Amino acid sequence: MSLIFKNIKRNMRRSVLTGLSIAISIFIFCLLLSITGAIHYTLDEAGKTLTLLVQEGSSGSFFFGLPVSYVPKIREIPGVAGATPFKFYLGLAGKDIWRNQVFAMGVDIATIRQARPEVQAVSDEEFNSFTSKREGALVGASLIKQYNWKVGDRFILKGLVPPIDLEIEIKGIIPFGTFREIVLVRLDYLEEVLRDKEWINLIGLKVDRPELLPVVAKTIDETFKNYPTRTRTWTEKSFMANMVKIMGNITLAITAISTVLFIATLTVSFNSISMSIMERMTELGVLKVIGFRSFHLFGFVVGESSLICFLGGLAGSISSFIIFYYFPIFFPVGTFAYLSVSQEAVIMGIGISLIIGILSGFIPAVKAWRLKPVEVLRRVE
């Protein structure tokens, strides 16, 4: 082991640069791995709910609304345990039009708790405070953290869609789920501000049993098939999957990027290790002459390569975890809008760095294994 450390220190600049390249690559890899993991986690969690979402069916766009009169008709369908309307609003909570966009929804205070488990997690005191205040709002925990808001704060959202400002006072915090990055306001207040009481963007409903999800979804779409505004009903899992699909095939793109990143990192590491070993081939031969076995030299080379890559991978993995823990990035899909690197990604990153180290050192180690003492003595002469 001491020989391995001494060899690493011989050309410290090369060792540091190799380790740094590994660290940067593993840093990026951990982030990409966390994105795919978060997507799968969100879809799995959505699949456990008894929730259906109804939108306008002809265009498939949320900006083409549904008549609010559909809500009581959906409540009458057998198997529906509760239904609640949503009206969308997009505003700015700061000056940056890209980083400070805040999505708000007007909700029916009489039915939102029955239909959405996220709102059930809000304390009775906070929910009652929200319902009793005209400008009251429930704000997702991710937004609270991002903007350093607290209960009792008042602010104005600068309207983007539609371009009408909305005054808000925070009355409670939504701790988990899809609404962690959303502002909920009273539907009657939003209708009053927007001067529109006829149209909504989405209807959320809850069914009695899991086996009723496809039955109720089909019944709803059949019910409104001949209406001027048709519907399209999703399970929450299929709804989230469709949102991911709209953004493009993220999983495939991330897999492709990760593969290219792995090959590029392996190439850089292999080149660096090969240069280091070739420069010391005579010294390795001398070690063989004085009694070291081939497997000793093989272990020296693979150990040196693995140690450099391991230290680089350790630095990249841990730094990605720490940085994105304190500064989570925005990724607007479902429950993982503010993304941080998971512990699983850190472990995977360290493991990948070790694999790169072993593969990078394997061919130089085989050359050292096959080294003949006679050839070394000729070089020395």
Order of alpha helices (4+ residues) and beta strands (2+ residues): alpha-alpha-beta-beta-alpha-beta-beta-alpha-alpha-alpha-beta-alpha-beta-beta-beta-alpha-beta-beta-alpha-beta-alpha-alpha-alpha-alpha-beta-beta-alpha-alpha
